[in-house]
Amino acid sequence: MKFIFIIPFLYLLFPQGDYQPNPVPKARHKFIVIAHRGDHTIYPENTLEGYAQAIKNGADYIEIDLRTTSDGKLVSMHDASVNRMTNGKGQIKDLTFEQVENLKISNKHKADSSATYHVPTFEQILTLCKGKIYIYIDFKEADATATYTMLKQYHMENEVLVYINKASQITDWRKTYPKMPLMLSLPDSVKSVETMHAFINTYHPDVLDGGYKEYDSKMVAFAHTINMPVWPDVQGPQESPQVWDTAIALGLKGMQTDNPPVLVKYLAQKGLR
């Protein structure tokens, strides 16, 4: 769900000095591919198997959804509840890690139907990804200090970026680790270079997300001039090569996708990888 930002009117009249964004992890390809919830064309979303497949695909990032169990364990699941994805019921925040660990994720994909999938812990994800792929943390319900402590433990604080879902998370991360690249979506009120400039100077994002249709070529070009990546979402039922063509024509150099293997192949054929 998109966080609602309000751009103060005075910033539109008198923009502050340009914000210099924190750098994102060093790019491994000319065009960035973010595997939305891992590769769930084959395996269930947000599973270690789906993340491992995204690595095999050659994606640049896996997107994970970070939540916290009732006893403080960090795990990855998109939904606040386990109802849709598992054989259990309840909210992640109300379940102990032992309860979550014992759940089985429903298998509705092409992989071996006899396989059993589980909700992954943050530690398992870091172990899998270290040195192989970067991590895009959709910061659903977690503590910045606890997350950063674990990243330091695995020496991965420079291999991630964090997507912000509410204003307090910006404050928490800027206090905890000011160098962490934070990703924000554009509010609906931003529809031009001028309003985009005001938004950036107000909230100080380091990366921009949102839907690809929210941008025009002038907005993307402006972001490039201040070294701010724009890696919007193209995933969803409508995703296709035609959508990718449209996004690339805007000047974008990164996308979040539901179909990483096909997008990687498509970009290679276009000479963009």
N, C-alpha and C positions, 0 to 999 in steps of 0.2 A: 504494500500500500504506500502510495506516495506521501511523503511528509509535506505538510502545508507550510510554506515559507511566506513571510510578508516582507516586501521590500519597502523600507521607509521612504516616504515621498521626498524627503530632503536629499536622499542619496541620488535620486533621479536628477535633481537640480544641481547638486554640488558633489559629484563623485569624489570619494576619498582617493588617496594614492593607490596605484595599482598593487594588488597583492601578488607576491611571488610564490607560486605553488611549490609544495614539497615534491620532489621527483618520485615517480613510480619506479618499481623494480626495472632493471635494465632489460630492454626489449630483446627477445631472441629472434623475432621475425619483423618484417616490414609492416605487416598487418596483424593486429592482435585478435586472437580468437578466444573468447571466454565461454567455457562449457557450462551452461546453466544447469545447476544441480548435478554436475558431472555429465557423463554420456548416458542418458536414459533412453536412447534408441534401442539399447540392448538390455541393460540392467535397470533395476528400479532406481529412481532418483535418490540422490543423497546417500548412496551406499559406497563402501570402499571399492566394490567391484566396478561401479560406474565411474568413480574417480580414476581408478587404474586404467580403465578403457580410454578415458580422455587423455591420459598421458600417452598411451599407445597411438592415439589419433594424431598427436602432435599439437594439441591445444596449448595455449600460452597460460591460461588460468583455469582453475576450477572454481565455480561459485558454490559456496557452502552457506548454510543457514545456521547460525550459532545460537543455541539455547542452553539453559541451565536447569538441571534437575533440582529437586527439592533439597538434596544434600550437597549441592554445589558443583556437580560434575558438568563439564561442557560437552555437549553433544550436537550433532547436526541433524536437523529436520526442519523442513519448510513450515509446516503447520504448527500452530501452538499446541494442538492436540495430536494424539497418536492414532486417532480413530480411522482416518482415511488410509494411512499407509501400513498399519500393522494389525495384528490379531488382538490388540488390546484396546482399552478405552481410557480416556482421561487426558489431562493437560500435562505436558512435560514438566512444568514448574511444580506440579503437585505430586509427581512420581519420584521415587528414589532411583538412583542409578541402577541398583540391582533389578528393580522392576522394569526399567527401560531396557537394560541389557538382555533380559530374558524374552523380550518381545521378538516376534518374527515379522519381517516386512513382507507384505503381500507381493507375490511374483506374478505380474501380468505381462511379462516381456518375453523376448525371443530366446533368452538364455535357458539353460537346462532347467526344466520345470521342477526337478527334484532338489535343486539347490536351495539353501536356506540363507537369507540375508538378514542382517542385524543393523540397528541404529549405531553409526560409528561415533566414537569419541574423538574429541579434538586431538588428543595424543596420537591416536591411530592415523588420523588424517595427516598430521605433521610428519610422522614417521614415513608414511607412504610418499609424500610429496617432496620432501627435502631434496633440493638439488635437481629435481625433475620437472616441476611445474610450479607456477606461482598460485597463490590462493587469494581469492576475492571473498572476503568475509562479509556476508549480509548479516549485520549485527542485530539480530532479532531481539533476544533477551539475554544479555550477558554483562559481565562486569569488565570494564576496560583494564583494570589493574590485574585481575586474574588472567585475562587473555594475554596481556603483554608479558606477564611473568612466565607463562608457558612458552610463548614465542621466544623469549630470551633463553629459556632452558634448552630449546632445540636450535638455538642460533638462527632463527628464521624471522627475526623482526624486520629484516629488509627484503623479505620475499612475499610480502602480503600487502593488500590494501583493504580498507574497511569501508563498507557501504553504510551510510548513516540513515537511521529510520526515525529519529526524534532529536529535538534540539539538545536535550541533556547529554546525548552521546557525543556531540561535538565538543562540549565543555569537558567531559570526562576524558576523552582521548587527547585533547590539547594539553590537559594537565598531566596525564599519564605518560604520554610519549609524543611530544610536539612534532616530531618528524614523520609520524605515521601519515601516509597519504590517505585522505578521506574523500570518499566519493559521494556526491549528492545528485539527486534528480532535480531538474528544473521545475519550478512551480508553474502552474497553468498561466500565471500572469506574465511570464517571460516569453516574448514572441519577437524580440528584435535584439540587435547588437547592444543597443542602449540599455534595455532592461536586463539583458544578460550580464553586461558590465556591472551594473548596479548590484545584481544578485551576488556576483563573485566578490565584489568589494565589501559586501555586507557579511556574507557567511563564510568566505574563505575556503571554498572547496579546493581540492587538489586534482580531482578527476570529475568529469561530468557524465551522468547517466540519463535515464529517461527513455522514452520511445524515440526511434529515429525520425518519426514524422514531426517531432517537436522542434527540429532544427532546420534552418535553411543554410545555404552555402556560405552566406556572409557570417552567420553566427559561428559556423565551424571554422572558417578562416580566421576570425577574431580569436577564438580559443587557441589556435595554432600560434598566433603571434605572441601569446603570453605563456607558451609552452604548457598548455593545459590539455591533456588528452580528453577526447570526447568518445566514449565507448558505450553507445546506447544499446537498447534492447531491440532485437529483430525477431526474437523467439515468439512462438505462438502458432496457432493453426494456419495463419496466412503466410508463414515463412516459406520462401522459395527463392530461386535464383533471380527472379524479377525484383523481389524485395531487396536482395543483396546488391543488385545493379543500382537501384535507386539510392541506397545508402552510400555506396561508393561514389556515386556521382555528386553527392553533397560534399565530398572531400574527407569523409570519415576514414579513420585508419584503425578501427577496432569495432567489434560487435560482440554482443552476448547472444548465444545461439542455443537452440534446442537440438541442433543437428551438427555437432562439431566435425564428424568425419567427412560429411559431404561438403561443408563449408570450407574446410581445409583443402580438400581436393579442388574445389571450385577456385579458390584463391590462387592455388599453385598453377592452375591452367591459365589464369589471368596474369601470371607473373608477379603476383603480389605477396608471395611468401618467400 
